[in-house]
């Protein structure tokens, strides 16, 4: 895992098409802005895991 430090309004670029920007830092929370192509899905981890569970359970009922 690569660990980077960024301040408010600073960015991280991933590949040629994804940019993460620190929008706000408040206490122990950080708000990030994400710019990515429409064909790249972006989810919070807990949402992504729920989607994976849903897809797995759908396949079992087929």
C-alpha positions as CSV (number, residue, x, y, z in Angstrom):
1,X,0.0,0.0,0.0
2,X,1.3,3.4,-0.9
3,X,0.6,6.0,1.8
4,X,0.7,9.7,0.9
5,X,0.1,12.9,2.8
6,X,-1.9,15.7,1.3
7,X,-3.3,19.0,2.6
8,X,-6.6,20.6,1.7
9,X,-7.0,21.3,-2.0
10,X,-4.0,19.1,-2.9
11,X,-4.5,16.2,-5.4
12,X,-3.4,12.7,-6.1
13,X,-3.4,11.5,-9.7
14,X,-3.9,7.8,-10.5
15,X,-3.0,6.7,-14.0
16,X,-4.0,9.2,-16.7
17,X,-7.7,9.5,-15.8
18,X,-8.4,9.5,-12.1
19,X,-7.8,12.4,-9.7
20,X,-8.4,12.5,-5.9
21,X,-8.6,15.9,-4.2
22,X,-8.8,16.6,-0.5
23,X,-11.8,18.8,-0.2
24,X,-12.1,19.2,3.6
25,X,-10.4,18.0,6.7
26,X,-12.6,18.2,9.9
27,X,-11.4,16.4,13.0
28,X,-10.9,12.7,12.1
29,X,-12.9,13.0,8.8
30,X,-11.6,13.8,5.4
31,X,-13.8,14.7,2.4
32,X,-12.4,13.6,-0.9
33,X,-13.4,14.6,-4.4
34,X,-13.0,12.0,-7.1
35,X,-12.8,12.7,-10.8
36,X,-12.9,9.5,-12.9
37,X,-14.2,8.5,-16.3
38,X,-17.9,7.4,-16.3
39,X,-16.9,3.8,-17.1
40,X,-15.0,3.6,-13.7
41,X,-17.2,2.7,-10.8
42,X,-16.4,4.4,-7.5
43,X,-18.0,3.2,-4.2
44,X,-17.4,3.4,-0.5
45,X,-16.0,0.1,0.7
46,X,-19.1,-0.9,2.6
47,X,-21.3,-0.3,-0.5
48,X,-18.9,-2.2,-2.7
49,X,-19.0,-5.2,-0.3
50,X,-22.8,-5.1,-0.2
51,X,-22.9,-5.1,-4.0
52,X,-20.6,-8.1,-4.1
53,X,-22.7,-10.0,-1.5
54,X,-25.8,-9.2,-3.5
55,X,-24.3,-10.4,-6.8
56,X,-23.1,-13.6,-5.1
57,X,-26.5,-14.4,-3.6
58,X,-28.1,-13.7,-7.0
59,X,-25.9,-16.3,-8.7
60,X,-26.7,-18.9,-6.0
61,X,-30.5,-18.6,-6.7
62,X,-30.1,-19.0,-10.5
